[in-house]
Amino acid sequence: MNEKPGFWISLFPLGFLILSLSIAGYLFGSGIAEGPAQILLFSAGAISAGISRLRGISWEKIENTVLDSLRNVLQPILILLLIGTLIGIWIRSGIVPALIVWGLELLKPEIFLPSALILSSVVSLATGSSWSTAGTIGVALIGVGAGLGKPLGMVAGAVVSGAYFGDKLSPFSETTNLASSITGVSILSHIRNMARTTLPAFGICLLAFGFLGWGGSQGGTEAAIGPVISALKAEFQISWVLLFPPLLTFFLIYFRVSAIPSIFIGILSGGVCFLLTQSNIYANSLNFQDAASAAFKNLVSAASEGTKVKTGHVVVDGLLSRGGMSSMLSTVWLIISAMFYAGIMEGGGMTQVLAEKVLNWAKARGSLFAATVFTCMGTNLFCADQYLAIVVPGKMFKEAYSRKGLDPRNLSRCLEDSGTMTSALVPWNSCGSFMATALGVPTLVYLPYAFLNLLSPLFSLVTGWTGWGLAGKDPEAKKEIS
C-alpha cells in the first residue's frame, strides 16, 4: 500500500499545522517561536508519520528522510551558534558599544532610518549574508536607533530590509546561488534580472524610511543621547582598536572565506580586543592569576550565556544584555522541528501530492507566477525554512515554466522575491526567529516596516500578470552552474 496518498489525506497534517499555528499565534503572540511553534511542528510531523505508517511505509524510510532533511541545515545551525557567540563577545569586548557611540555622535535623527537601510545594504552586499549583517552592524544600529529615540520596530525593519537587499543581490549569498543553480541560470544573469524588481522596490523602501525619519518628532533627542553615551563610556573603554574585528570579519567573508571560519576569527579577534581594551573589567584583581581568571570567566560567560550589562541606564542595559550561544538554542530547536515535519511530509509522498494539485491549478502565466509566490510563502510559513522555500518550489515549477516558454530567470527571480524575502517575516521561520533574537525586536513588531521584504513578492505578482519586467530568452541564462 505504498502508492501515492490521496489529496485530502496529504492535506490533513498541513491543515492541522495551519489551524494550530493560528491558535498559538493568537494565544502566544510574538512568543510563538520560543516553543509553541516547535511543539506544533513536531505534532504535525507525528500525524504525518502515523498516516505514512498506516499506508505501509516503514519507519526506517521515514526516519531516513528526516535525517536527510537535518543534514541540509547542519551548516546554518553551526552559523547560528557562532553568531550568538560573536554577539556576546563583541558586546563584552566593547565593539558593539563603540559602534553605538560613534553612530550616536555622527548620525542625525532625521536621516538615521534611511542611513540604517543603506548601511545594512552595503554590508550585506559585501558579505552576502543577512544573518551576519543583522548580528553585527544590525545590533549596533538598534542601539543607535534606541539612543536617538526611534521606534525599534522601524529600526529593525530598516536593518532587515537592507540585510535582505544584499542577501538577494550579492553573488556571495547562499540563497542567490541556490536559486540560480536550482533553475539552471548563471549567477550574474540571475542577479541582473532580479535588479528589475529589487531596485524599484528598494527605491520605494528608501523613500518610505526617509519620510518616516523626517516625519518623526525630534524633540528631546539631543538630551536623550547624552546619558546613553555617558553610560556606555562609563561601562566600556571606547577605542579605535575595536574597529578591527568587524573590518576583518567583513574582509574575510567578502573574499569568499567560508562563513564558519570567518565568524570564528571574528570571535577570536573580539576576545583579543577585550583583553587589550577592557582592562577595567579585571584591573582591580590583586595578581596576574586573579586577573587572568576574571578575564577568562568574562569571555566564556559572554560567549555561552551572553553579556549582562548593568549601567543603571534602562535603555542601554536592555540593548546590550543579550547574545551568547544559548540565545540561539530556541532557533536551533525551531529548525530541527521544521526539518522533522518537512522530512516526514516528503518521505510520505504528501508534499509531492500537494505540489501536483497546485500545478493543476496554475494554467495561465499570471496564475503560474502567483502559484510560485504563494507556494514559496507557504513553505516559509509551514516548513519554517528559507532553503526549502527555494528548493521545493524550484523543483515543482521548473518544468511548468519551460512548458509555457518562460525563461528560467523568471522562476529564479520569483523564488528569491518570495522565498528568500518572506522568510524573515514569519516568527517561527528560522530566519524570522534569528532576526528577532539577534536584534531583540519581535518579528511581528518589525514586520510592518520590513518594506523591501513585503514589496518584493508583490512586484513578482505584477510581473506575472502584466508582463512588465518579464525576462526574455537569453542564451547565458541557460548555462548550468558547475
C-alpha positions in Angstrom: 0.0 0.0 0.0 2.8 2.4 -0.9 1.0 4.2 -3.8 0.6 8.0 -3.6 -1.6 9.2 -0.7 -4.8 11.0 -1.6 -5.0 14.8 -1.6 -7.2 15.1 1.5 -5.1 12.8 3.5 -2.0 14.7 2.4 -3.7 18.0 3.3 -4.7 16.9 6.8 -1.3 17.3 8.6 -0.8 20.7 6.8 -4.4 21.7 7.8 -3.7 20.7 11.4 -0.5 22.8 11.4 -2.2 25.9 9.9 -5.0 25.8 12.4 -2.8 25.1 15.4 -0.3 27.8 14.5 -3.1 30.3 14.0 -4.5 29.5 17.5 -1.0 29.6 19.0 -0.2 32.9 17.3 -3.3 34.4 18.9 -2.5 32.9 22.4 1.2 33.5 22.5 1.8 36.4 20.1 5.4 37.2 19.4 6.5 34.4 21.8 5.3 31.7 19.4 8.8 30.9 18.2 10.0 30.3 21.8 8.5 26.9 22.0 4.8 26.6 20.9 5.7 26.6 17.1 8.3 23.8 17.7 5.8 21.6 19.6 3.2 22.1 16.9 5.7 21.3 14.1 6.6 18.1 15.9 2.9 17.3 16.4 2.1 17.8 12.7 5.1 15.6 11.8 3.9 12.9 14.2 0.5 13.0 12.5 2.1 12.7 9.1 4.3 9.8 10.3 1.2 8.0 11.7 -0.5 8.3 8.3 2.6 7.1 6.5 2.9 4.1 8.8 -0.8 3.2 8.2 -0.1 3.3 4.5 2.7 0.7 4.9 5.7 3.0 4.7 8.4 1.7 7.1 9.7 3.8 10.0 13.2 3.3 8.6 12.3 5.2 5.4 10.5 7.9 7.3 13.5 8.3 9.7 16.0 8.5 6.8 14.1 11.3 5.1 14.1 13.2 8.4 17.8 12.7 8.8 18.4 13.8 5.2 16.5 17.0 5.9 18.5 17.6 9.0 21.8 17.2 7.2 20.8 20.1 4.9 20.6 22.5 7.9 23.7 21.5 9.9 25.7 24.4 8.5 23.1 27.0 9.2 22.8 25.6 12.8 26.6 26.0 13.3 26.5 29.5 11.9 23.6 30.4 14.2 25.5 29.2 17.3 28.7 31.0 16.2 26.8 34.3 15.6 25.2 34.1 19.0 28.7 33.7 20.5 30.0 36.6 18.3 27.3 38.9 19.5 28.1 38.1 23.2 31.8 38.6 22.7 31.5 41.7 20.6 29.3 43.4 23.2 31.5 42.4 26.1 34.7 43.5 24.3 33.2 46.9 23.6 32.9 46.6 19.8 29.1 47.0 19.7 29.1 49.7 22.3 31.8 51.6 20.4 29.8 51.4 17.2 26.7 52.7 19.0 28.7 55.6 20.5 30.1 56.6 17.1 26.8 56.2 15.5 25.1 58.4 18.0 27.8 61.1 17.6 27.7 61.0 13.8 24.1 60.2 12.6 21.4 62.8 12.7 17.9 61.6 13.8 16.2 62.8 10.6 18.4 60.7 8.4 19.0 57.8 10.6 16.4 55.4 9.2 17.5 55.7 5.5 21.1 55.6 6.7 20.4 52.3 8.6 18.9 50.9 5.4 21.8 51.9 3.3 24.5 50.7 5.8 22.8 47.3 6.2 22.5 47.0 2.4 26.2 47.8 1.8 27.4 45.3 4.5 25.1 42.6 3.2 26.1 43.2 -0.4 29.8 42.9 0.6 29.2 39.8 2.8 26.2 38.1 1.1 24.8 37.3 4.5 21.7 38.7 6.0 22.4 36.9 9.3 25.9 38.2 9.6 24.7 41.7 8.8 21.9 41.6 11.4 24.2 40.0 14.0 26.9 42.7 13.7 26.1 46.1 12.2 22.4 45.4 12.9 22.8 45.1 16.6 24.8 48.3 16.7 22.1 50.2 14.6 19.4 49.0 17.0 21.4 50.6 19.8 21.9 53.8 17.9 18.2 54.0 17.0 17.2 53.5 20.6 19.6 56.2 21.7 18.0 58.6 19.1 14.5 57.7 20.3 13.4 55.9 17.2 10.8 53.1 17.4 12.7 49.8 17.4 10.2 48.2 15.0 11.1 50.8 12.4 14.9 50.5 13.0 14.7 46.7 12.8 12.6 47.0 9.7 15.3 49.1 8.0 18.0 46.7 9.1 16.1 43.6 7.9 15.2 45.3 4.5 18.9 46.3 4.0 20.2 42.9 5.1 17.9 41.1 2.6 18.7 43.5 -0.2 22.3 42.3 -0.1 21.3 38.7 0.7 19.3 38.8 -2.6 21.7 40.6 -4.9 25.1 39.6 -3.7 27.0 37.0 -5.7 28.3 35.7 -2.4 24.8 34.9 -1.0 23.9 31.2 -0.4 20.3 31.8 -1.3 21.2 33.6 -4.5 23.5 30.8 -5.6 20.9 28.2 -4.6 18.1 29.9 -6.6 20.2 30.2 -9.7 21.6 26.7 -9.6 18.2 25.0 -8.9 16.8 26.7 -12.1 20.0 26.4 -14.3 20.6 30.1 -14.6 24.0 31.7 -14.4 24.6 33.7 -11.2 25.3 37.0 -12.9 22.3 36.7 -15.2 20.1 35.8 -12.3 21.3 38.9 -10.3 20.8 41.3 -13.3 17.3 40.0 -13.8 16.5 40.4 -10.1 17.5 44.0 -10.2 14.4 44.7 -12.3 12.1 44.2 -9.4 14.5 44.7 -6.5 15.8 48.2 -7.3 12.4 49.8 -7.8 11.2 48.1 -4.5 14.4 49.4 -2.8 13.7 52.9 -4.1 10.2 52.9 -2.6 11.7 51.5 0.6 14.3 54.3 0.8 11.6 57.0 0.3 9.4 55.4 2.9 12.2 55.4 5.6 13.1 58.9 4.6 9.5 60.1 5.1 9.3 58.2 8.5 12.6 59.7 9.6 11.7 63.3 8.7 8.1 62.9 9.9 9.0 61.7 13.4 9.4 64.1 16.3 13.0 65.0 17.1 12.2 66.9 20.2 14.4 65.9 23.2 16.7 63.7 21.1 19.9 65.6 22.0 19.0 65.4 25.7 18.4 61.7 25.4 21.7 60.9 23.5 24.0 62.3 26.2 23.1 59.9 29.0 23.3 56.9 26.6 26.8 57.9 25.5 27.9 58.6 29.1 26.6 55.2 30.3 28.4 53.4 27.5 31.7 55.2 28.1 31.4 54.5 31.8 31.0 50.8 31.3 33.3 50.3 28.3 36.6 51.7 27.2 36.0 53.0 23.7 38.9 52.7 21.3 39.5 52.7 17.5 41.2 49.4 18.0 37.6 48.0 18.3 37.0 48.6 14.6 39.5 45.8 13.7 37.3 42.7 14.3 34.3 43.9 12.3 36.5 45.0 9.4 38.5 41.8 9.5 35.3 39.7 9.5 33.7 41.6 6.6 37.1 41.4 4.7 37.2 37.6 5.1 33.6 37.0 4.1 34.0 39.4 1.1 36.9 37.4 -0.2 34.9 34.2 0.0 36.4 32.7 3.1 33.7 30.3 4.4 31.3 31.8 6.9 32.1 29.5 9.8 35.9 30.2 9.9 35.3 33.9 9.2 32.9 34.2 12.1 35.2 32.2 14.3 38.1 34.5 13.5 35.8 37.4 14.3 35.1 35.8 17.7 38.8 35.3 18.5 39.7 38.9 17.4 36.9 40.2 19.6 38.4 38.3 22.5 41.8 39.8 21.9 40.2 43.3 21.8 38.6 42.6 25.1 42.0 41.8 26.7 43.5 44.9 25.1 40.8 47.5 25.7 38.6 46.4 28.6 41.2 46.2 31.3 38.8 47.9 33.7 37.0 44.6 34.0 39.9 42.9 35.7 42.3 45.8 36.6 41.3 45.6 40.3 42.5 42.0 40.6 45.3 41.5 43.2 47.6 39.5 40.9 48.1 38.1 37.5 46.3 34.8 38.2 43.2 36.6 39.5 43.2 39.0 36.5 43.5 36.1 34.1 40.7 34.2 35.9 38.4 37.2 35.7 39.1 37.8 32.0 38.6 34.1 31.2 35.4 34.0 33.1 34.0 37.1 31.4 34.9 35.9 28.0 33.4 32.4 28.4 30.3 33.7 30.1 29.8 36.2 27.3 30.3 33.5 24.6 28.0 31.0 26.2 25.3 33.0 28.1 25.7 36.4 26.6 26.5 39.7 28.2 24.7 41.1 31.2 25.2 44.9 31.3 24.3 46.9 34.4 25.0 50.6 33.8 21.9 51.9 35.5 20.5 53.2 32.2 17.4 51.1 31.4 17.8 51.5 27.6 21.5 50.6 27.5 21.0 47.6 29.8 18.1 46.3 27.7 20.0 46.7 24.4 23.3 45.2 25.5 22.2 42.3 27.8 22.0 39.7 25.0 23.9 37.4 22.8 25.7 34.1 23.7 25.4 30.7 22.2 22.4 29.9 24.4 20.4 32.7 22.9 20.2 30.8 19.7 19.0 27.5 21.1 15.3 28.2 20.6 16.0 28.9 16.9 18.1 25.7 16.6 15.1 23.9 18.2 12.8 25.5 15.7 15.0 24.4 12.7 15.2 20.8 13.9 11.4 20.8 14.4 10.7 22.2 11.0 13.0 19.7 9.3 11.3 16.8 11.2 7.9 17.9 9.8 9.2 18.6 6.3 11.2 15.4 6.1 8.2 13.2 7.1 5.8 15.0 4.7 8.3 14.5 1.8 9.1 10.9 2.8 5.4 10.0 2.9 4.8 11.5 -0.6 2.4 14.1 0.8 4.5 17.1 -0.3 4.5 15.8 -3.9 0.7 15.3 -3.9 0.1 18.8 -2.7 2.5 20.2 -5.3 0.7 18.4 -8.2 -2.6 19.9 -7.1 -1.1 23.4 -7.2 0.4 22.8 -10.7 -3.0 21.6 -12.0 -4.5 25.0 -10.9 -1.7 27.1 -12.5 -2.7 27.3 -16.1 -2.1 30.9 -17.2 1.2 32.8 -16.8 -0.2 35.0 -14.1 -1.6 32.1 -12.1 1.8 30.3 -12.5 3.6 33.3 -11.0 1.0 33.5 -8.3 1.3 29.8 -7.5 5.1 30.1 -7.3 4.9 33.1 -5.0 2.3 31.6 -2.6 4.0 28.2 -2.6 7.2 29.9 -1.5 5.4 31.9 1.1 3.5 28.8 2.3 6.7 26.8 2.6 8.2 29.6 4.7 5.0 29.6 6.8 4.6 25.8 7.3 8.1 24.3 6.8 9.8 27.3 8.5 13.0 27.2 6.4 14.0 29.5 3.5 16.1 26.8 1.8 13.1 24.6 1.5 11.1 27.7 0.3 13.6 27.9 -2.7 14.3 24.2 -3.4 10.8 22.7 -3.2 9.0 25.3 -5.4 12.1 25.5 -7.7 11.8 21.8 -8.4 8.0 21.9 -8.6 7.7 24.7 -11.1 10.8 24.4 -13.3 9.1 22.2 -15.9 5.9 24.3 -15.9 7.8 27.5 -16.7 9.6 25.6 -19.5 6.3 24.3 -21.0 5.0 27.9 -21.1 8.1 29.1 -22.9 9.2 31.3 -20.0 12.9 31.9 -19.4 14.1 30.2 -16.3 15.3 33.6 -15.0 11.7 34.4 -14.3 11.4 31.4 -12.0 14.7 32.1 -10.2 13.7 35.7 -9.6 10.3 34.6 -8.3 11.9 32.2 -5.9 14.0 34.9 -4.4 11.3 37.6 -4.4 9.0 35.3 -2.4 11.1 32.5 -0.9 14.1 34.5 0.3 12.4 37.7 1.2 9.4 36.5 3.2 11.4 34.1 5.3 12.2 36.9 7.8 8.5 37.8 8.2 7.5 34.5 9.8 8.1 34.4 13.6 8.6 30.6 13.7 10.7 30.5 10.5 14.4 30.1 11.2 15.1 33.5 9.6 12.4 35.3 11.4 13.3 33.8 14.7 17.0 34.6 14.1 16.3 38.3 13.2 14.1 38.7 16.3 16.7 37.1 18.6 19.7 39.0 17.1 18.0 42.4 17.0 16.0 42.0 20.2 12.8 43.0 18.4 9.9 40.5 17.9 9.2 39.6 14.3 5.7 40.9 14.3 6.9 44.2 15.6 9.3 44.9 12.7 7.2 43.1 10.1 5.1 46.2 9.1 8.4 48.1 8.5 10.3 45.5 6.5 9.2 47.3 3.4 11.5 45.6 0.9 10.5 42.1 2.1 6.8 43.0 1.8 7.1 44.7 -1.6 9.3 42.0 -3.4 6.6 39.3 -3.8 4.1 42.0 -4.9 6.5 43.0 -7.7 6.7 39.4 -8.8 3.0 39.1 -9.0 2.8 42.3 -11.0 5.4 40.9 -13.4 3.4 37.7 -13.9 0.1 39.3 -14.5 1.2 42.3 -16.6 4.4 41.1 -18.3 6.3 44.1 -17.0 9.9 43.2 -16.4 9.5 39.7 -17.8 12.8 38.2 -18.8 13.1 37.2 -22.4 15.2 34.4 -23.8 18.9 34.8 -23.0 21.5 32.1 -24.0 23.6 33.0 -21.0 20.7 32.3 -18.7 20.6 28.7 -19.7 24.1 27.9 -18.6 24.2 25.3 -15.8 26.1 26.1 -12.7 29.0 23.7 -12.3 
